[in-house]
Amino acid sequence: MRSRERLRDRLVGLEGRAEDRIHGASAVLRDEGHYVADTCRGGIERRPITSIAIAFAVGVLFASLVERRWY
């Protein structure tokens, strides 16, 4: 019985530590995502025409790749 309780206690401890690490990683990823989004948004605001041209070119390239795949 005692070993079962120790095992349960260790599992609870591991679960708590894993949960803490997941929450920490989630916070870091959320912050980095916000940073990247803000950086991209700033670049688009500074050069909107260039951003539209790049998006168009990427769309054309993607469409040509998809079109080749279907034929």
N, CA and C of each residue as an Amber inpcrd file, in Angstrom:
protein
   213
   0.8200000  -1.1930000   0.0000000   0.0000000   0.0000000   0.0000000
   0.8670000   1.2610000   0.0000000   1.9040000   1.2450000   0.7670000
   2.7430000   2.4340000   0.8820000   3.3750000   2.7940000  -0.4610000
   3.8350000   1.7990000  -1.1920000   4.4590000   2.0880000  -2.4860000
   3.4250000   2.6370000  -3.4780000   2.2020000   2.1850000  -3.3810000
   1.1400000   2.7030000  -4.2500000   0.8880000   4.1850000  -3.9450000
   0.9000000   4.5580000  -2.6900000   0.6960000   5.9620000  -2.3050000
   1.8570000   6.8240000  -2.7630000   3.0740000   6.2970000  -2.6210000
   4.2410000   7.0620000  -3.0830000   4.1830000   7.2670000  -4.5960000
   3.7930000   6.2090000  -5.3090000   3.6740000   6.3150000  -6.7590000
   2.6120000   7.3420000  -7.1430000   1.4900000   7.3160000  -6.4700000
   0.4250000   8.2800000  -6.7310000   0.9100000   9.6970000  -6.4490000
   1.6330000   9.9030000  -5.3370000   2.1590000  11.2180000  -5.0020000
   3.1370000  11.7080000  -6.0690000   3.9840000  10.8070000  -6.5440000
   4.9450000  11.1970000  -7.5770000   4.2300000  11.5620000  -8.8800000
   3.2120000  10.7920000  -9.2110000   2.4600000  11.0970000 -10.4260000
   1.7480000  12.4400000 -10.3210000   1.2010000  12.7270000  -9.1690000
   0.5490000  14.0240000  -8.9610000   1.5830000  15.1430000  -9.0850000
   2.7650000  14.9160000  -8.5250000   3.8300000  15.9160000  -8.6340000
   4.2570000  16.1300000 -10.0730000   4.4130000  15.0310000 -10.8130000
   4.7840000  15.1410000 -12.2260000   3.7060000  15.8570000 -13.0240000
   2.4700000  15.5440000 -12.7150000   1.3640000  16.1930000 -13.4080000
   1.3770000  17.6990000 -13.1660000   1.6250000  18.0850000 -11.9270000
   1.6810000  19.5100000 -11.5950000   2.8150000  20.2180000 -12.3080000
   3.9880000  19.5780000 -12.3320000   5.1310000  20.1910000 -13.0120000
   4.8940000  20.2830000 -14.5150000   4.3110000  19.2250000 -15.0900000
   4.0260000  19.2540000 -16.5250000   3.0220000  20.3560000 -16.8500000
   2.0290000  20.4990000 -16.0050000   1.0260000  21.5450000 -16.2120000
   1.6590000  22.9340000 -16.1320000   2.5500000  23.1250000 -15.1700000
   3.2420000  24.4100000 -15.0470000   4.0830000  24.7080000 -16.2800000
   4.7850000  23.6960000 -16.7770000   5.6270000  23.9030000 -17.9550000
   4.7810000  24.2100000 -19.1840000   3.6440000  23.5320000 -19.3020000
   2.7640000  23.7880000 -20.4480000   2.2130000  25.2080000 -20.3920000
   1.8130000  25.6490000 -19.2130000   1.3110000  27.0170000 -19.0820000
   2.4110000  28.0340000 -19.3890000   3.6230000  27.7500000 -18.9360000
   4.7420000  28.6440000 -19.2270000   5.0390000  28.7170000 -20.7110000
   5.0700000  27.5420000 -21.3570000   5.3330000  27.5100000 -22.7950000
   4.2090000  28.1960000 -23.5590000   2.9900000  28.0150000 -23.1090000
   1.8510000  28.6560000 -23.7530000   1.9670000  30.1700000 -23.6740000
   2.3800000  30.6690000 -22.5300000   2.5340000  32.1180000 -22.3590000
   3.6330000  32.6520000 -23.2720000   4.7350000  31.9300000 -23.3690000
   5.8380000  32.3630000 -24.2280000   5.3940000  32.3690000 -25.6920000
   4.7260000  31.3080000 -26.1170000   4.2580000  31.2490000 -27.5020000
   3.2430000  32.3400000 -27.8040000   2.3620000  32.6200000 -26.8580000
   1.3770000  33.6820000 -27.0500000   2.0800000  35.0290000 -27.2100000
   3.0520000  35.3080000 -26.3460000   3.7780000  36.5740000 -26.4250000
   4.5530000  36.6920000 -27.7260000   5.2100000  35.6080000 -28.1340000
   5.9620000  35.6430000 -29.3910000   5.0190000  35.8270000 -30.5780000
   3.8680000  35.1820000 -30.5300000   2.8850000  35.3410000 -31.6010000
   2.4050000  36.7740000 -31.7240000   2.1580000  37.4070000 -30.5830000
   1.7400000  38.8100000 -30.6030000   2.8470000  39.6940000 -31.1680000
   4.0820000  39.3940000 -30.8000000   5.2170000  40.1770000 -31.2980000
   5.3230000  40.0570000 -32.8250000   5.2290000  38.8240000 -33.3280000
   5.3250000  38.6070000 -34.7770000   4.1700000  39.2980000 -35.5010000
   2.9690000  39.1710000 -34.9610000   1.8130000  39.8110000 -35.5940000
   1.9770000  41.3280000 -35.6120000   2.4390000  41.9020000 -34.5170000
   2.6430000  43.3570000 -34.4680000   3.7260000  43.7940000 -35.4420000
   4.7970000  43.0050000 -35.5480000   5.8810000  43.3330000 -36.4710000
   5.3900000  43.2890000 -37.9140000   4.6440000  42.2390000 -38.2500000
   4.1070000  42.1350000 -39.6170000   3.1320000  43.2690000 -39.9060000
   2.2770000  43.5550000 -38.9380000   1.3060000  44.6300000 -39.1210000
   2.0240000  45.9560000 -39.3520000   3.0970000  46.2020000 -38.6120000
   3.8520000  47.4350000 -38.7930000   4.4670000  47.5340000 -40.1750000
   4.9930000  46.4050000 -40.6700000   5.5770000  46.3930000 -42.0100000
   4.5350000  46.6520000 -43.0790000   3.3520000  46.0960000 -42.8950000
   2.2630000  46.3170000 -43.8610000   1.8070000  47.7650000 -43.8240000
   1.7350000  48.3440000 -42.6480000   1.3160000  49.7390000 -42.5330000
   2.3410000  50.6850000 -43.1530000   3.6300000  50.3540000 -43.0570000
   4.6680000  51.2200000 -43.6220000   4.7260000  51.1200000 -45.1360000
   4.4630000  49.9200000 -45.6880000   4.5630000  49.7110000 -47.1320000
   3.3640000  48.9100000 -47.6340000   2.1980000  49.5310000 -47.6910000
   1.0000000  48.7730000 -48.0720000   1.0110000  48.2830000 -49.5300000
   1.4990000  49.0940000 -50.4390000   1.5060000  48.7020000 -51.8580000
   2.4650000  47.5290000 -52.0720000   3.6260000  47.5970000 -51.4680000
   4.5950000  46.5090000 -51.5640000   4.0110000  45.2290000 -50.9770000
   3.3160000  45.3450000 -49.8580000   2.7050000  44.1850000 -49.2140000
   1.6520000  43.5440000 -50.1070000   0.8490000  44.3810000 -50.7730000
  -0.1670000  43.8650000 -51.6870000   0.5010000  43.1650000 -52.8750000
   1.5580000  43.7580000 -53.3990000   2.2600000  43.1530000 -54.5390000
   2.8730000  41.8050000 -54.1540000   3.4560000  41.7280000 -52.9840000
   4.0470000  40.4670000 -52.5270000   2.9550000  39.4130000 -52.3230000
   1.8520000  39.8140000 -51.7070000   0.7490000  38.8720000 -51.4980000
   0.2030000  38.3790000 -52.8370000   0.0990000  39.2510000 -53.8000000
  -0.3840000  38.8600000 -55.1290000   0.5830000  37.8680000 -55.7710000
   1.8780000  38.1660000 -55.7070000   2.8810000  37.2850000 -56.3080000
   2.8700000  35.9020000 -55.6460000   2.7530000  35.8740000 -54.3520000
   2.6900000  34.5920000 -53.6420000   1.4250000  33.8400000 -54.0410000
   0.3150000  34.5330000 -54.1790000  -0.9260000  33.9060000 -54.6080000
  -0.8250000  33.3180000 -55.9970000  -0.2090000  34.0480000 -56.9170000
  -0.0220000  33.5520000 -58.2850000   0.8750000  32.3210000 -58.2760000
   1.9540000  32.3710000 -57.5200000   2.8610000  31.2320000 -57.4220000
   2.1430000  30.0130000 -56.8390000   1.4080000  30.2120000 -55.7870000
   0.6680000  29.1200000 -55.1630000  -0.3690000  28.5410000 -56.1280000
  -1.0780000  29.4100000 -56.8200000  -2.0960000  28.9490000 -57.7820000
  -1.4550000  28.1420000 -58.9030000  -0.3000000  28.5680000 -59.3840000
   0.3610000  27.8210000 -60.4570000   0.8340000  26.4570000 -59.9660000
   1.2890000  26.3760000 -58.7290000   1.7010000  25.0840000 -58.1720000
   0.5110000  24.1520000 -57.9990000  -0.5950000  24.6800000 -57.5300000
  -1.7960000  23.8680000 -57.3400000  -2.3560000  23.4360000 -58.6860000
  -2.3390000  24.3280000 -59.6540000  -2.8550000  24.0030000 -60.9760000
  -2.0470000  22.8840000 -61.6200000  -0.7480000  22.9050000 -61.4840000
   0.1010000  21.8490000 -62.0450000  -0.1820000  20.5020000 -61.3910000
  -0.4730000  20.5210000 -60.1300000  -0.7220000  19.2930000 -59.4050000
  -1.9940000  18.6060000 -59.8930000  -2.9950000  19.3840000 -60.2950000
  -4.2790000  18.8100000 -60.7000000  -4.2600000  18.3010000 -62.1340000
  -3.3160000  18.7730000 -62.9460000  -3.2780000  18.3220000 -64.3480000
  -2.1250000  17.4180000 -64.5990000
